């Protein structure tokens, strides 16, 4: 019955034609037509028996290299099929499952795999869209030589391809103010004061869990950490505006995709210089793994999507709660005067603010009336404002973020 369900359109046509010829042979009394009808009916039935009784087993593995690739670049998928039985296979139709963004489904025909034989198949995938894309599962269709029967066998293994935003190399510029203390005190440490004498404080996002003071935690009913001396380190925050209404255009060339690429480029550039970075969006702070900051940032930005928020309040609140950051870089879409004022208040003595403002009006030809006002408010507050119109590379305007003594 499984084999009969696997009949192709050609196989069903053979059965229907044979049945019709058989009826006509009995009605007309034609013995030659009867023999033809029996032959036509027997072909798909015999093919069904042969395919359904196959007992060989296949083993499949898949390799995606590289498994993380920038938008627009190719990744190679290698399929390895191994016949682990002592019987050669018949005709195999191999089809891997990929999402539409990676291209059409790859299909291959293998004429025969000998006993204990191995076949490797390579194909390329690429995407102009960011994201995490599953590759697989693999299905193998066993067919007879006449194409009358196809029986599908599927594997369960699924691999993942991460398509990351484009990272643009940026020129080195001097950014003052990004160095801030990573500890709570210059003079006091656990080694000097002892574990029981350390004055604890409440846990803050980003604190090392190894500094949790469990006795104080039990006493206060909330996480408390030790105040201990740490070496001064570079810390900063990266704000990405993901609000749908703040961007224009669609697809890979939209202002939102340019903003994501800009955030990735800036984040990688600063983290390579040793900056301890936090990622914040209009939805609030995003978790990044400290062990591999660059890759964690890239992976997070690979799947970030536009939000329905109408304001930057959550993002600004997360920046205000962070504390201890000497550098704030904001990648912004359309910002009104009220939002610009809230951002302006984040900058104070010892904090460097850099705003990469996308000129969203250049994406659809309709000027953004609030852009000039927002730029002026941020500039007066001491922010270094970079204007990024459509078609302009971030590398071309990034030098404008450099520290200038005249602006100090």
C-alpha positions in Angstrom: 0.0 0.0 0.0 2.9 2.4 0.7 4.3 1.7 -2.7 0.9 2.3 -4.4 0.6 5.7 -2.6 4.1 6.5 -4.0 2.9 6.2 -7.6 3.8 9.2 -9.7 1.5 10.9 -12.2 3.0 8.7 -14.9 2.4 5.6 -12.8 -1.2 6.5 -12.2 -1.6 7.2 -15.9 -0.3 3.7 -16.7 -2.8 2.1 -14.4 -5.7 4.1 -15.7 -4.7 3.4 -19.4 -4.3 -0.3 -18.6 -7.6 -0.5 -16.9 -9.3 1.2 -19.8 -7.6 -1.1 -22.3 -8.6 -4.1 -20.2 -12.3 -3.1 -20.3 -12.2 -2.5 -24.0 -10.5 -5.9 -24.6 -13.4 -7.7 -22.8 -16.1 -5.6 -24.5 -14.6 -6.0 -28.0 -13.2 -9.5 -27.5 -9.7 -8.5 -28.6 -7.1 -10.9 -27.1 -4.2 -8.8 -28.4 -5.6 -5.7 -26.6 -5.9 -7.8 -23.5 -2.2 -8.7 -23.5 -1.3 -5.0 -24.0 -3.6 -4.0 -21.1 -2.0 -6.6 -18.8 1.5 -5.4 -19.7 0.6 -1.7 -19.1 -0.9 -2.6 -15.7 1.9 -4.9 -14.7 4.7 -2.2 -15.2 3.7 0.2 -12.3 2.8 -2.7 -10.1 6.1 -4.4 -10.5 7.9 -1.1 -10.1 5.9 -0.6 -6.8 7.0 -4.0 -5.5 10.7 -3.4 -6.3 10.8 0.1 -4.7 8.8 -0.9 -1.7 11.0 -3.9 -0.9 14.3 -2.1 -1.0 16.2 -2.7 2.3 19.3 -0.5 1.9 20.0 2.2 4.4 21.5 5.6 3.9 23.5 7.8 6.3 23.6 11.5 5.7 25.7 14.4 7.1 25.8 18.1 6.2 28.5 20.7 6.5 27.8 24.5 6.1 31.0 26.5 5.6 31.1 29.2 6.7 28.2 28.9 9.1 28.2 32.7 9.6 28.4 34.9 6.5 27.7 38.5 5.7 24.7 39.5 3.5 25.4 39.0 -0.2 28.2 36.5 0.3 28.1 32.8 -0.5 28.2 29.8 1.8 28.9 26.3 0.6 26.7 23.4 1.8 28.2 19.9 1.5 26.0 16.9 1.6 27.5 13.5 2.3 25.4 10.4 1.5 26.7 7.0 2.5 25.1 3.6 1.6 25.7 1.5 4.7 24.3 -1.7 3.3 25.7 -4.4 1.0 23.2 -3.6 -1.8 23.7 -1.0 -4.4 20.9 1.7 -4.6 18.8 2.5 -7.5 18.0 6.0 -8.8 18.0 8.6 -6.0 16.5 12.0 -6.2 18.1 14.1 -3.4 16.5 17.4 -2.3 17.6 19.6 0.6 15.3 22.1 2.3 16.2 25.8 2.3 14.2 28.9 2.9 13.2 31.1 0.0 15.7 33.8 1.1 18.6 31.4 0.4 17.5 30.6 -3.1 15.6 27.7 -4.8 15.6 24.2 -3.4 18.7 22.3 -4.5 17.8 19.0 -6.3 20.2 16.4 -7.5 19.9 13.0 -9.2 22.2 10.2 -8.2 22.1 7.3 -10.7 23.6 4.7 -8.4 25.4 4.4 -5.1 27.4 1.1 -4.8 27.5 -1.0 -1.7 29.3 0.9 1.1 29.7 3.7 -1.3 29.8 7.5 -0.6 28.7 10.5 -2.6 29.3 14.2 -1.8 27.3 17.0 -3.2 28.1 20.7 -3.0 25.8 23.6 -3.6 25.9 27.3 -2.7 23.5 29.5 -0.8 23.4 33.2 -0.3 21.0 35.8 1.1 20.5 39.5 0.8 18.5 39.4 4.1 19.9 39.1 7.6 18.7 36.3 9.9 19.2 32.8 11.1 18.1 30.3 8.4 17.6 26.6 8.9 19.2 24.3 6.3 17.4 20.9 6.1 16.0 18.4 6.6 17.3 16.4 3.6 14.9 14.1 1.7 15.8 11.3 -0.6 13.3 10.0 -3.1 13.9 6.4 -4.4 12.6 6.0 -7.9 12.4 3.2 -10.4 14.2 3.7 -13.8 10.9 4.5 -15.6 9.7 7.2 -13.2 6.6 5.3 -12.3 7.1 5.2 -8.5 8.8 7.5 -6.0 9.2 6.7 -2.3 10.4 9.5 0.0 12.7 9.0 2.9 13.6 12.0 5.1 16.4 12.8 7.5 15.9 14.9 10.7 19.2 16.8 10.9 18.9 20.5 10.5 21.8 23.0 10.4 21.7 26.7 10.8 23.2 29.5 8.6 23.6 32.9 10.2 23.5 35.8 7.8 25.0 38.8 9.5 24.8 42.5 8.6 27.5 44.0 6.5 30.4 45.3 8.6 32.2 48.3 7.1 35.8 48.8 8.1 36.1 52.2 9.8 39.1 54.5 10.0 40.7 54.9 13.4 39.7 58.1 15.1 40.4 59.5 18.6 37.3 59.3 20.9 37.8 61.1 24.2 35.8 60.3 27.3 35.3 56.6 26.6 37.6 55.5 29.5 35.8 54.9 32.7 36.4 52.9 35.9 35.2 49.4 35.9 35.2 49.1 39.8 33.6 50.9 42.6 36.7 52.1 44.5 40.4 52.9 43.7 41.7 52.1 47.2 39.6 49.4 48.7 39.7 45.8 47.7 38.7 42.4 49.1 42.3 41.5 49.6 42.8 44.4 51.9 39.5 44.5 53.8 38.5 40.8 53.9 35.4 39.2 52.6 33.2 40.0 55.7 34.3 43.7 55.9 33.5 44.6 52.3 30.6 47.1 52.0 28.2 45.6 49.5 25.9 47.4 47.1 22.9 46.3 45.0 23.5 44.3 41.8 23.7 46.3 38.6 23.3 44.9 35.1 26.7 43.8 33.8 28.2 43.0 37.2 30.2 39.8 37.4 28.2 37.2 39.2 31.3 36.1 40.9 31.2 39.3 43.0 27.8 38.4 44.6 28.0 38.7 48.4 25.7 35.9 49.5 25.4 36.9 53.2 24.3 40.4 52.3 22.0 39.0 49.6 20.2 36.8 52.2 20.0 39.7 54.6 18.6 42.2 52.1 16.5 39.9 50.0 18.0 41.0 46.8 21.3 40.4 44.9 24.2 42.3 46.5 27.7 42.5 45.1 31.1 43.3 46.7 32.6 46.7 46.2 36.1 45.8 45.1 38.8 47.4 43.1 39.1 46.5 39.4 41.4 47.9 36.8 40.0 50.7 34.9 38.6 49.6 31.6 37.0 51.1 28.5 33.2 51.0 28.6 30.5 52.3 26.4 27.0 51.9 25.1 25.6 51.5 21.5 22.0 52.6 21.0 20.2 51.4 17.8 16.9 53.0 16.8 14.7 50.1 15.5 11.3 51.9 15.5 9.4 51.2 12.3 8.0 54.7 11.9 11.6 56.2 12.3 12.8 54.6 9.1 11.9 54.7 5.4 12.4 52.4 2.4 12.1 48.7 2.3 14.3 45.7 1.7 18.1 45.5 2.0 18.5 49.1 0.9 16.1 50.6 3.5 17.3 53.1 6.1 16.7 50.4 8.8 19.1 47.9 7.2 21.7 50.7 6.8 21.3 51.5 10.5 21.8 47.9 11.5 24.9 47.7 9.3 26.2 51.0 10.9 25.6 49.6 14.4 27.5 46.4 13.6 30.4 48.3 12.0 30.7 50.7 14.9 30.4 47.9 17.5 33.0 45.7 15.9 35.3 48.7 15.4 35.1 49.7 19.1 35.2 46.2 20.5 38.4 45.5 18.6 39.9 48.6 20.4 39.1 47.0 23.7 35.8 48.8 24.5 33.4 46.9 26.8 30.2 47.6 24.9 26.5 47.4 25.8 23.8 47.2 23.1 20.6 49.1 23.7 17.6 49.5 21.4 14.3 51.4 21.8 13.1 48.2 23.5 15.8 48.4 26.3 19.2 46.7 26.9 20.1 43.6 25.0 22.1 40.8 26.5 25.6 40.2 25.0 28.0 37.5 26.0 31.2 39.1 27.4 33.4 36.2 26.4 33.0 37.0 22.6 31.6 40.5 22.5 32.0 41.0 18.7 30.4 37.8 17.7 27.6 38.2 20.2 26.9 41.7 19.0 26.9 40.5 15.3 24.6 37.5 16.1 22.2 39.8 18.0 22.1 42.3 15.1 21.6 39.5 12.6 18.1 38.8 14.0 17.0 42.3 15.1 13.7 43.4 13.6 11.8 46.7 13.5 9.7 47.5 16.5 6.3 49.1 16.8 7.4 51.5 19.5 6.7 55.2 19.0 9.4 56.5 21.4 12.9 56.0 22.6 11.9 56.1 26.3 12.9 52.5 27.1 16.3 52.8 25.4 17.1 56.2 27.0 16.0 54.7 30.4 18.4 51.7 29.9 21.2 54.1 29.0 20.5 56.2 32.1 20.5 53.2 34.4 23.7 51.7 33.0 26.1 54.2 34.5 29.9 54.1 34.4 30.0 54.6 30.6 32.2 57.2 29.1 31.0 56.8 25.5 27.5 56.6 24.0 27.1 56.0 20.3 23.5 56.4 19.0 22.5 55.2 15.5 19.2 57.0 14.9 16.4 57.3 12.4 13.9 60.1 12.4 14.1 61.9 15.8 11.8 64.7 17.0 12.8 67.6 19.3 11.5 66.0 22.5 13.5 62.8 21.9 16.6 64.8 20.9 16.3 66.7 24.2 16.1 63.5 26.2 19.2 62.1 24.4 21.0 65.4 24.9 20.5 65.2 28.7 22.4 61.8 28.7 25.7 63.6 27.9 27.5 65.3 30.8 31.1 65.9 31.9 33.2 62.9 31.2 30.8 61.4 28.7 31.3 61.5 24.9 28.2 61.3 22.8 28.3 60.4 19.1 25.1 60.5 17.1 24.9 58.8 13.7 21.7 60.3 12.3 20.3 58.8 9.1 18.9 61.4 6.8 15.8 59.3 6.2 14.4 61.9 3.8 16.9 60.9 1.2 15.5 57.4 1.1 12.1 58.4 -0.3 12.6 62.0 -1.4 10.3 63.5 1.3 12.3 65.8 3.7 12.4 65.0 7.4 11.3 68.3 8.9 12.4 67.4 12.4 16.0 66.4 11.4 17.6 69.8 11.5 16.1 70.7 14.9 17.2 67.4 16.4 20.7 67.8 15.0 20.9 71.4 16.4 19.7 70.3 19.9 22.3 67.4 20.1 25.1 69.6 18.8 24.4 72.3 21.4 24.5 69.7 24.1 28.0 68.6 23.0 27.1 65.6 20.9 29.2 64.9 17.8 26.5 64.6 15.1 27.2 62.6 11.9 24.7 63.0 9.1 24.4 59.8 7.0 22.3 60.2 3.8 21.3 57.4 1.5 24.1 56.1 -0.7 26.9 57.4 1.6 29.3 55.0 3.3 29.6 55.2 7.1 33.4 55.1 6.7 33.2 58.5 4.8 31.5 60.3 7.7 33.0 58.4 10.7 36.1 60.8 10.9 33.7 63.5 12.0 33.4 61.7 15.3 37.0 62.5 16.2 37.9 64.5 19.3 38.6 68.1 18.6 40.1 70.3 21.3 38.2 73.4 20.0 35.0 71.6 20.8 36.0 70.5 24.3 
